[in-house]
Structure formats: C-alpha cells, structure tokens
Amino acid sequence: QCRSLSSAPHSNQGHSSRKARNGLSLKAMAADDRGRLYMAESSSVLFCTSTPFINTRFCQEAQATHFSRAQMGILGSHRMKFTVHGIRVNPMNNRHVLIWGLSKACIAVTSEGMDSFERVIDLNLNLEPSECDTEYLVQCEWMPNSELIAVAVCGTRVTVFDLQIAEADSCGPAMNYLVAYDDKVIKSAALIGPLHQDDEEYQGIDAKLAIMLDTGRLYIIAILVDEDGHLEEQGEGYIELGSSTTFPTAGIRRHKGGEPLPDGSTSTTFGEGASLVYLRQSNLLLYQCIGNCCVAFVLDGGGGICGSFEFLPYAISSAEIGGHYGATGPYMHFTELGLVTRNVNETYYRVACVGFSTRANQQKPLLLEFNQNSVNIKDLAWPSHCTSGLGFLSSYSFVGACAYSMPTATIGTNGRIQEKTQMAERAYLGLLSSNGSLLTFGEDGRGSTRSAYPHVKKRDDIFCFEELASVGDMDSLVLGGDAVGKNPAEAKRKLSLNNTNEYLISPSYNGCTVTAGFRHLSVPE
C-alpha cells in the first residue's frame, strides 16, 4: 500500500491538447537514479529535482499542500525541435536521454549541472506521417546494458541506432527490421534482456525484441551486440510473419466471469493488440489485447516463454481493490517499484499501473503486489478532501509515470541519528497528468523494501565520518541549479570559504536550487 505525500501542479497545457495517435500511450516523464525528473512540456523538456515533493517532515497536511511551479525546484529547461511524446533515461549513463515525438527522435547529452542539454544528436528516421498512416513512432527504448545503442519502433519497421557511428549531431540507422507485409502494423514492442548474464565468458549483449502487431500476434527477434559494442547484424532485414509465437494459456480467464482455459491450451493471439511491457525485476512480459485480461508470460534465461498466468483481469470490482469504483483495462504506465517483504518471510514484487475507472471511464492508478502464489491489487487514490487546487477534471488522463528512491531513516529520530537508527531506500512513484499536475506517492513504511529502484544497490550503513574535507576549490566539483545559472565557475568563487564579500543570490523570492556533484573521470566532456 502506498500513501500520497505531496503534489506539484504546474503549467503544462501542451499535454492537454495533445492526443496520442493510433492509441499510443504518452511517456512524458522519466527519472534518473538520483531522483532528478525530466518532464515534457509540449516542445521542451523540463529538468526538476524531486526533493521538494518528498521532504514533508515539517509540512502540515502534506497531501493537501500543493506547490506552485515556482516552488518545484526547477533546474532548467531545453527547447526541442518537435513536440515531445516520450522520454527515456539511459540506466547505464544517466547523462544520455532518449527523446521522441510523433515522427522524430533524438539522443540528448545532459550538461554536467544536469540542468540543460549540452548536445543533441538527431536520429534519422525519415518518417513522413502526413503521407502515410503507418509513418509514425510507436516508442523508443535503450538497448539493455548499453549506453550508446537505441531502438526506435515505428509502425512498419524497427530501427536500431548506434551512437558510435554518429557524425556531428546526426546519427543514421545501423540496422532496419522491416515488416514483411504492408497491411500489418506494429502496435507495441518490448526489449527483453540482458540475457545470458550467468555466462562470465560472454562479454557482449544479448537481447530480444518482442513485437506485437495490431492483430495481437507476437513475434520475437534477437538483437546481438559483440564484445566491441557493435551490432552483429547491420543493414536491413525482415520480420517474417509466417508463424507467430505460440504461448500457453492454461488457467487464464480471458473475460470477466469466464471459465479458466483448460490444461495444455495454447494460443497465438487474444484479439486486437493493445500493449507489450517487459518487467525487468520479475522477468515477466505483459501481454494485453483489447477487451481481454492482461497476461503475464514467464520467461526463461534465453528470453523464451515458459509459462503464463492472469496478471490483471479486464474488469476489477471495487471490492477487490478497496476503492469506491472498480477498474477496467487496457492498463498502461506500468512502473516497477522493487520488492516488499510481508509477514516476515513472504516477498512480493511491487508494480504500479493505470487503468480506467468504471465511473465515466476516467483513468485510475492501481498498485499490485505479486509473487508465485498470488496477485494483490489495491486502489491508489488521492484523498478526496485533498484535491483542492489540483484542478482535476473528469476528462484528465496520465501522460507519464516514473519511479525513484531516496534514503530514509527507518526508526523515528526527531532529526537526529541515534544508535538504533537504520537507513533504507524508500520508493516513490510520480504520475504526470494531462492537466499539468504532478502527483507523488511514497511507501507507507510497512514491510521492508529491497531494491526499491532497479539501479539502487544496497551498501553498508554509514554512522560516522572520520574526517571532513573542503571541496570548494576542487576542479572536479560541478555546481548546477537555477542559482548557479550558466556560470558555475563564478558560483564556486562566491561559495569559497575564503570569499567573505560575495554571495549567491536567489533568482526568485520563492527560493532557489543548488546542486553539487563530482565529475567522474570516465564521463566524456
């Protein structure tokens, strides 16, 4: 169970007027490993820190306290050449950000201050949506375990880009996979991997791309990267549509109230395709068709389907989720939130998603906790008495979701570190709505969480410092934020211990943001 912490409505009118073409779901928000947020504002990307949303220690009625845009801790923004539909931060290198729109995409390199893009590399897709209904981008994803290879899924082809062959600020395709027939359209796709992680001698990257057509049929192709980081196949290939993937369906109820399918039953489609989602933490591939339940495919070490179960029924009653209204599919914005331990020894995976309320078809956030024995679904509702100022309308929708974690003390300390104090990572969920409101949900603290975010690694607790060192004069220190602006060298001079005559001045009476970090030797200029 999650409880809501704070909200931050801001002006984002571009999303309210944008509609996803051909039923595509917008992915207009992403977070890096440190909780920095990237949000699409029509034709620009907003850089924001999540700290103000989760710092509620001295905040009365946190759920009802709404931040204005000026209070959000905005680090900066960058104007893009197209209307932004999706953002993906590279897990291997958080400075690389994949951004796409209806027919254009690019890879942006974030500045050292994490407040702007210092370089934007256009991906040459050569799409013309005005000339053909299938000339559009479905989604873009990073190749697993790679900071240089991106995959763009279009209506009738899949294009792989490798930044190693980029020239200046432009990158051409390294590989094209074309759908063999013109009357078939790609509805959704998901990258599975990295595979063969147990083979210590294998130094390349082995991944599989699962593709769902509009017919609901599933096709899986391999994408391999050699030990030098180059694609093993380059040029052009075809996605053969002769025989699609067959998957097991025993025990699955396709419709509400239907009988479970008998043992040994299989299928190649459940109807018109809706979406494919890969859950990396639990190694599940979620398969959805219009009007049917959401099925979870259990994957083996090579990315093949070895089992399945009903993950979410198409229709869920209010009694099942503990809310005032039920929910229906198709479900979207699946976001992994790590592991949680209940009843001492029972561990569950935790995932958030968005469905549709049975009241007026309004979108509805849900929280799932599941393991090999059960799937528990709960309503993730904002308290009704705390919505004043959010400006919610019956027609609002969610255009982005992301997860991140922050350190927290697990035992009450009243602001002091005590002998019994323990530190842990607390998971947070951010939901961006079409009316420009950002909702932040946080764990309630019941049950212990491990790996709250897929890239968080558990380290030993630190209870004391052996020494303190002044880092203000180190060349590797990088300052950012709106108080620093575009001249970090001047800000470092003003903050020096030896400077008693100059000060940093906040650009706004509401406050400012200052970030500090160290430049890693492996990060390119």
C-alpha positions in Angstrom: 0.0 0.0 0.0 1.2 3.5 -0.8 0.1 6.8 0.7 0.3 10.0 -1.1 2.8 12.6 0.0 2.7 15.8 -2.0 1.7 17.3 -5.3 3.1 19.9 -7.6 0.7 21.2 -10.2 2.4 23.3 -12.9 1.5 24.8 -16.2 1.7 22.1 -18.9 -1.0 22.9 -21.3 0.7 21.3 -24.2 -0.3 17.8 -23.0 -4.0 18.7 -22.6 -4.3 19.4 -26.3 -2.1 16.5 -27.5 -3.8 13.2 -28.3 -1.8 10.1 -28.8 -2.1 9.0 -32.4 -3.4 5.5 -33.1 -4.0 4.7 -29.4 -0.4 5.3 -28.5 0.4 6.0 -24.8 2.5 9.0 -24.0 5.5 8.6 -21.8 6.2 12.2 -21.0 8.2 11.8 -17.7 11.3 9.9 -16.6 13.6 9.9 -13.6 17.3 9.1 -13.2 19.0 7.1 -10.4 19.2 10.2 -8.2 15.6 11.3 -8.4 16.1 14.0 -11.0 13.0 14.3 -13.1 12.6 15.0 -16.9 9.2 16.2 -17.9 7.9 17.0 -21.4 6.2 20.4 -21.8 4.9 20.4 -25.3 8.1 21.2 -27.3 10.6 21.4 -24.4 12.0 19.3 -21.6 11.9 20.5 -18.0 14.6 19.5 -15.6 13.4 19.2 -12.0 14.6 17.8 -8.7 12.2 15.6 -6.7 13.5 16.8 -3.3 10.7 19.3 -2.6 8.0 16.7 -3.2 9.3 14.2 -0.7 10.6 16.5 2.1 7.4 16.5 4.3 8.9 16.4 7.8 7.8 19.9 8.7 4.8 20.0 6.3 1.4 20.1 7.8 -1.3 18.2 5.8 1.3 17.2 3.2 -1.4 15.6 1.0 -3.3 18.9 0.8 -0.2 21.1 0.3 0.1 22.0 -3.3 3.3 23.5 -4.7 3.2 26.2 -7.4 5.5 26.0 -10.3 8.0 28.4 -8.7 8.3 26.0 -5.6 9.1 22.9 -7.6 12.9 23.1 -7.6 13.2 23.5 -11.4 16.8 23.1 -12.5 16.3 24.3 -16.1 14.6 23.5 -19.4 15.6 22.9 -23.0 13.7 23.7 -26.2 13.2 20.8 -28.6 12.6 20.8 -32.4 9.4 18.7 -32.1 6.5 18.0 -29.7 7.8 15.5 -27.1 5.8 12.3 -26.7 8.2 10.2 -24.7 11.4 10.4 -22.6 13.8 7.5 -21.5 16.9 8.0 -19.3 19.7 5.6 -20.0 20.2 3.3 -16.9 23.9 2.8 -17.8 24.7 6.5 -18.2 22.1 8.9 -16.8 23.5 11.8 -18.9 22.1 10.1 -22.1 18.4 10.8 -22.6 16.3 9.3 -25.4 13.5 11.7 -26.6 10.9 11.1 -29.3 7.8 12.6 -30.8 5.3 11.5 -33.4 7.9 11.1 -36.2 11.2 12.5 -34.8 13.6 11.3 -32.2 17.0 12.3 -30.7 19.5 11.4 -28.1 20.4 14.3 -25.8 23.5 14.6 -23.6 22.8 16.3 -20.3 25.1 19.0 -19.0 27.3 18.4 -16.0 25.0 20.5 -13.9 22.0 18.3 -15.0 20.0 21.5 -15.9 20.2 21.5 -19.7 21.3 19.5 -22.8 24.8 20.3 -24.0 24.5 18.2 -27.2 21.5 16.9 -29.1 22.0 14.1 -31.7 19.2 13.7 -34.2 18.2 10.1 -35.1 17.5 9.9 -38.9 14.1 8.1 -39.1 12.9 9.6 -42.4 9.3 9.3 -41.4 6.5 11.3 -43.2 3.3 11.0 -41.1 1.4 13.3 -43.4 1.9 11.0 -46.4 1.1 7.6 -44.8 -0.9 6.5 -41.7 1.8 4.0 -40.7 4.7 6.5 -40.7 4.8 7.3 -37.0 6.8 6.3 -33.9 5.3 3.8 -31.6 8.0 4.0 -28.9 11.8 4.2 -28.3 13.9 2.2 -25.9 17.5 1.8 -24.8 19.3 -1.4 -25.6 19.8 -3.3 -22.3 23.3 -2.8 -20.8 24.3 -0.2 -23.4 24.7 3.5 -23.2 25.1 4.0 -27.0 22.5 1.9 -28.7 18.8 2.8 -29.0 15.9 1.1 -30.7 13.1 3.0 -32.4 9.8 1.1 -33.1 7.8 2.6 -35.9 4.5 1.5 -37.5 6.0 -0.9 -40.1 9.7 -1.2 -39.1 12.2 -1.3 -36.2 15.3 0.8 -36.5 18.4 0.4 -34.4 20.8 3.3 -33.9 24.4 3.2 -32.7 26.0 6.4 -31.5 29.4 5.1 -32.3 28.7 5.8 -36.0 27.1 9.2 -35.4 28.5 12.1 -37.4 28.5 15.5 -35.9 24.9 15.9 -34.5 23.2 13.3 -36.6 23.1 9.5 -36.5 21.9 7.2 -39.3 20.4 3.7 -38.8 22.7 0.8 -38.1 20.0 -1.8 -38.7 16.5 -1.8 -40.1 14.0 -4.6 -39.5 11.0 -4.3 -41.9 7.6 -5.9 -41.5 7.3 -8.3 -44.5 3.7 -7.2 -45.4 2.4 -3.7 -45.9 -1.0 -4.4 -44.3 0.5 -5.3 -40.9 1.2 -2.7 -38.4 3.3 -2.8 -35.2 1.1 -2.0 -32.2 3.7 -2.3 -29.4 7.1 -3.7 -28.5 9.3 -4.5 -25.6 13.1 -5.2 -25.2 13.9 -8.3 -23.1 17.3 -8.6 -21.6 20.2 -8.6 -21.0 20.2 -12.4 -21.4 22.9 -15.0 -20.5 24.1 -12.9 -17.6 25.4 -16.1 -15.9 27.9 -16.7 -18.6 31.1 -14.9 -17.3 33.0 -15.5 -20.6 30.4 -13.8 -22.7 31.2 -10.1 -22.9 28.6 -9.0 -25.5 25.0 -8.0 -25.1 22.2 -10.5 -25.9 18.7 -9.1 -26.0 15.4 -10.0 -27.7 12.8 -7.6 -29.1 9.2 -8.8 -28.7 6.9 -7.2 -31.2 3.0 -7.1 -31.1 1.1 -6.5 -34.3 -2.3 -4.9 -34.5 -3.7 -8.4 -34.8 -2.4 -9.3 -31.4 0.2 -11.8 -32.8 3.6 -11.9 -31.1 7.0 -12.1 -32.9 10.4 -12.2 -31.2 13.7 -11.2 -32.9 17.2 -11.3 -31.4 19.4 -8.2 -31.3 23.1 -9.0 -30.5 26.0 -6.8 -29.7 29.5 -8.1 -29.9 32.3 -7.7 -27.3 33.4 -4.4 -29.1 30.0 -2.9 -28.6 28.9 -3.2 -32.3 25.8 -4.8 -33.7 26.4 -8.2 -35.1 23.8 -7.6 -37.8 23.9 -4.4 -39.8 22.0 -3.2 -42.8 18.4 -4.4 -43.5 16.4 -7.4 -42.5 12.8 -8.6 -42.5 10.4 -9.5 -39.7 9.0 -12.8 -41.1 5.3 -13.1 -40.4 4.9 -16.8 -41.4 4.4 -18.3 -37.9 3.9 -16.2 -34.8 4.9 -17.1 -31.2 2.6 -19.6 -29.5 2.0 -19.1 -25.8 0.4 -21.2 -23.1 -3.0 -20.1 -21.8 -4.0 -22.8 -19.2 -5.9 -21.4 -16.3 -6.4 -17.9 -17.8 -9.9 -16.3 -17.9 -9.9 -14.1 -21.0 -13.1 -12.3 -19.9 -14.7 -11.4 -16.6 -16.7 -14.3 -15.3 -15.4 -16.7 -17.9 -14.2 -20.2 -17.3 -10.4 -20.8 -17.0 -8.9 -22.3 -20.1 -8.1 -26.0 -19.7 -4.7 -27.5 -19.1 -2.5 -27.7 -22.2 -4.3 -25.0 -24.1 -2.3 -22.6 -26.2 -2.9 -19.5 -28.4 -1.3 -17.1 -30.8 -3.5 -14.1 -30.2 -6.3 -12.9 -27.9 -7.6 -10.4 -30.5 -6.7 -6.8 -31.4 -3.4 -5.9 -29.8 -3.1 -3.3 -27.1 0.4 -3.3 -25.5 3.5 -5.2 -24.5 5.5 -4.4 -21.4 8.7 -6.1 -20.0 9.1 -6.1 -16.2 12.8 -6.5 -15.7 12.8 -7.0 -12.0 10.4 -10.0 -12.1 11.4 -11.1 -15.7 7.8 -11.0 -16.9 6.4 -10.0 -20.3 2.9 -8.4 -20.0 0.6 -9.1 -23.0 -2.7 -7.2 -23.5 -5.3 -7.3 -26.1 -8.4 -5.0 -26.3 -11.3 -6.3 -24.2 -9.2 -9.1 -22.6 -7.3 -9.7 -19.4 -3.6 -8.7 -19.0 -1.5 -11.9 -19.3 2.0 -12.3 -17.7 4.4 -14.5 -19.7 7.1 -16.1 -17.5 10.4 -16.0 -19.4 13.4 -18.4 -19.2 17.1 -17.4 -19.2 17.1 -17.2 -23.0 14.1 -14.9 -23.3 11.6 -17.7 -24.3 8.1 -18.1 -22.9 8.0 -21.0 -20.4 4.7 -20.2 -18.6 1.9 -17.7 -18.2 -0.7 -16.6 -15.7 -3.5 -14.0 -15.4 -1.9 -10.8 -14.2 -4.9 -8.5 -14.2 -8.5 -9.3 -15.1 -10.0 -7.0 -17.7 -12.6 -5.8 -15.2 -11.9 -5.4 -11.4 -14.7 -4.7 -8.9 -14.5 -2.0 -6.3 -14.5 -4.6 -3.5 -11.4 -6.3 -5.0 -9.3 -3.1 -4.9 -10.8 -1.4 -1.8 -12.0 1.7 -3.7 -15.3 3.4 -4.4 -15.3 2.3 -8.1 -13.9 -0.6 -10.0 -11.3 -0.5 -12.8 -11.1 -1.9 -16.3 -8.3 -2.3 -18.9 -6.4 -1.8 -21.0 -3.8 -1.0 -18.4 -0.8 1.3 -19.1 2.1 3.1 -17.4 3.5 0.0 -15.7 6.2 1.1 -13.3 8.3 -1.2 -11.2 8.7 -0.4 -7.5 11.0 -3.1 -6.3 10.4 -5.8 -3.6 8.5 -5.7 -0.4 8.5 -8.3 2.4 5.2 -9.1 4.2 4.6 -11.4 7.1 8.3 -11.8 7.8 9.2 -14.3 5.1 6.9 -13.6 2.2 8.3 -11.4 -0.6 6.3 -9.7 -3.3 7.2 -7.7 -6.4 5.6 -4.3 -6.5 4.3 -2.6 -9.6 2.1 0.4 -10.2 -0.1 0.9 -13.3 -3.0 3.0 -14.6 -6.4 1.6 -15.7 -9.8 3.1 -16.3 -12.4 3.7 -13.6 -15.8 2.2 -14.1 -17.1 5.7 -13.4 -17.0 7.9 -16.5 -14.0 6.0 -17.9 -11.6 8.2 -16.0 -8.1 6.9 -15.6 -7.3 5.3 -12.2 -3.9 4.4 -10.7 -3.5 0.9 -9.2 -0.9 -0.8 -7.1 0.0 -4.5 -7.5 1.9 -6.8 -5.2 2.6 -10.3 -6.6 4.7 -13.4 -6.2 4.5 -17.0 -7.4 1.4 -17.6 -5.2 -0.9 -14.6 -5.6 -1.5 -11.2 -7.1 -3.0 -8.5 -4.8 -4.5 -5.3 -6.3 -5.2 -2.1 -4.5 -6.6 1.3 -5.3 -4.0 4.1 -5.4 -6.4 7.0 -4.9 -5.6 10.6 -3.9 -7.6 11.5 -0.8 -10.8 13.3 -1.9 -10.5 16.0 0.7 -7.0 16.9 -0.5 -7.7 17.6 -4.2 -8.5 21.3 -3.9 -6.1 23.2 -6.1 -5.2 20.3 -8.4 -7.8 21.3 -10.9 -8.7 17.7 -11.8 -11.4 17.3 -14.4 -13.4 14.2 -15.3 -11.5 14.0 -18.6 -8.0 14.1 -17.2 -5.5 11.4 -18.1 -2.0 10.4 -17.1 0.7 11.1 -19.7 3.8 9.9 -17.8 5.0 7.8 -14.8 8.3 7.1 -13.2 9.9 5.6 -10.1 12.9 6.6 -8.0 14.1 6.1 -4.4 15.6 8.2 -1.6 17.4 7.3 1.6 15.3 7.5 4.8 15.6 6.6 8.5 13.5 3.6 9.4 13.3 4.5 13.1 12.0 7.8 14.3 14.9 10.1 15.1 13.4 13.6 15.6 16.0 14.9 13.2 19.0 13.1 15.0 20.9 10.0 14.1 20.8 7.6 17.1 22.4 4.3 17.9 19.3 2.3 16.8 18.7 4.3 13.6 18.7 2.3 10.4 18.8 3.7 6.9 16.9 2.3 3.9 15.8 3.3 0.4 12.2 4.5 0.2 10.5 4.1 -3.2 8.4 6.9 -4.8 6.1 7.0 -7.7 5.5 10.1 -9.8 2.4 10.5 -12.1 2.1 13.4 -14.5 -1.4 14.2 -15.5 -2.6 15.8 -18.8 -3.8 19.0 -16.9 -0.2 19.6 -15.7 -0.4 18.2 -12.2 2.4 16.1 -10.8 1.3 13.6 -8.1 3.9 11.9 -5.9 3.2 8.7 -3.9 5.6 7.2 -1.4 5.8 3.9 0.5 4.0 3.8 3.8 6.9 2.1 5.6 5.0 -1.1 6.5 7.0 -4.0 5.3 10.7 -3.8 4.3 11.7 -2.8 0.8 14.7 -4.1 -1.1 16.0 -2.7 -4.4 13.3 -0.1 -4.4 14.6 1.1 -7.8 16.2 -1.3 -10.2 19.5 0.5 -10.2 19.8 1.0 -6.4 22.5 -1.2 -4.8 22.5 -1.9 -1.1 25.6 -0.7 0.7 26.7 -0.7 4.3 25.3 1.9 6.5 27.5 4.9 7.5 27.2 6.1 11.0 30.2 8.4 11.4 32.7 10.4 9.4 36.4 10.1 10.1 37.3 13.4 8.6 35.8 16.4 6.7 37.4 17.9 3.6 36.8 21.2 1.9 35.9 20.5 -1.8 35.1 24.0 -2.9 38.4 24.5 -4.8 38.5 21.1 -6.4 38.3 21.1 -10.2 36.2 18.0 -10.3 33.4 19.8 -8.3 30.4 20.6 -10.5 27.7 23.0 -9.4 24.3 23.4 -11.0 20.8 24.7 -10.4 18.9 27.9 -11.1 21.0 29.8 -8.5 24.2 28.9 -10.4 22.9 29.7 -13.9 25.3 29.4 -16.8 28.5 30.4 -14.9 29.4 27.7 -12.4 33.0 29.0 -12.0 31.6 32.3 -10.7 29.3 30.4 -8.3 32.2 28.3 -7.0 34.2 31.5 -6.3 31.3 33.1 -4.4 30.9 29.9 -2.3 34.6 29.6 -1.4 35.4 29.7 2.3 37.9 32.4 1.6 35.4 34.7 0.0 33.6 36.8 2.6 32.4 39.7 0.3 30.3 37.8 -2.4 27.2 35.7 -2.1 25.0 33.6 -4.2 21.7 35.5 -4.8 18.5 33.6 -5.4 16.8 34.5 -8.7 13.4 34.1 -7.1 11.8 35.2 -3.8 10.3 31.7 -3.5 13.8 30.2 -3.2 16.3 28.5 -5.5 18.1 25.3 -6.2 21.8 24.5 -5.9 23.2 21.0 -6.9 26.7 19.8 -6.3 28.5 16.7 -7.7 31.8 15.4 -8.8 32.8 14.9 -12.4 33.7 11.2 -12.9 36.9 10.6 -14.9 35.0 8.2 -17.3 32.3 10.8 -18.2 33.1 12.4 -21.6 33.3 16.1 -22.0 
